[in-house]
Amino acid sequence: MAEAQSPNSLTDEEKAQGWRLLFDGKTGNGWRGFRKDALPEGWQVRDGSLARVEKAGDIITEDQFDNLELALEWKISEGGNSGIFFRVTEEEDQVWRTGPEMQVLDNDRHRDGKNPLTMVGSNYAMHAPPADFSAPVGKWNQVRILVDGNHVEYWLNGKKTVEYELFSDDWEARVAKCKFAKMPNYGRAPKGHVALQDHGDMVWFRNIKIRPLS
């Protein structure tokens, strides 16, 4: 029987495919606070995960990416809320004013779980998933986010939750009908940072890896 892959590591096949780790499982290297020079103390490495354990603010990768495949695992605290963002810039005062978000949520206990547009796995406020594919609170969830030009897909635990085309007529119509209509830089950047959200709750991330597609 093949040995299980260790957390926060890459297989030889993944390395050959161009994957790189965004978290080494031991340090916060490669991450910093949004509009900050260092990683806030409220984000700590705990048992091989990058965890938001107290008030800290959102964090972003030091590097920026345009087209990418992002994979990671998350687990959330009871009633918790967080998010994963791509193509985030620092021209606005919040990551969600520029970067689209895949919702991370305790879908059963948080009020956002009652609205399909803000439930777990959604493209927050824009696209609803067909169902709740999340694991129970305390269990790890597997995420895959594909951004190839204007084409975007979110996957949760092996199930596609949303698929959309940036700047399409449908996308523009959805923007115009939600809070992002008042945010001219929302989703417009051709490249930017990956971001993890501090929404006031404990959340853990691990096996964070990326494959640039450029």
Secondary structure, DSSP 8 states (H G I E B T S, - for coil): ------TT---HHHHHHT-EES--SS--TTEEETTSSS--TTEEEETTEEEE-SS---EEESS-BSSEEEEEEEEE-TT-EEEEEEEE-SSSSSGGGTS-EEEEE-TTTSGGGGSGGGSTTSBTTTB--SS-----TTS-EEEEEEEETTEEEEEETTEEEEEEETTSHHHHHHHHTSGGGG-TTTTT-SSBEEEE---SS-EEEEEEEEEE--
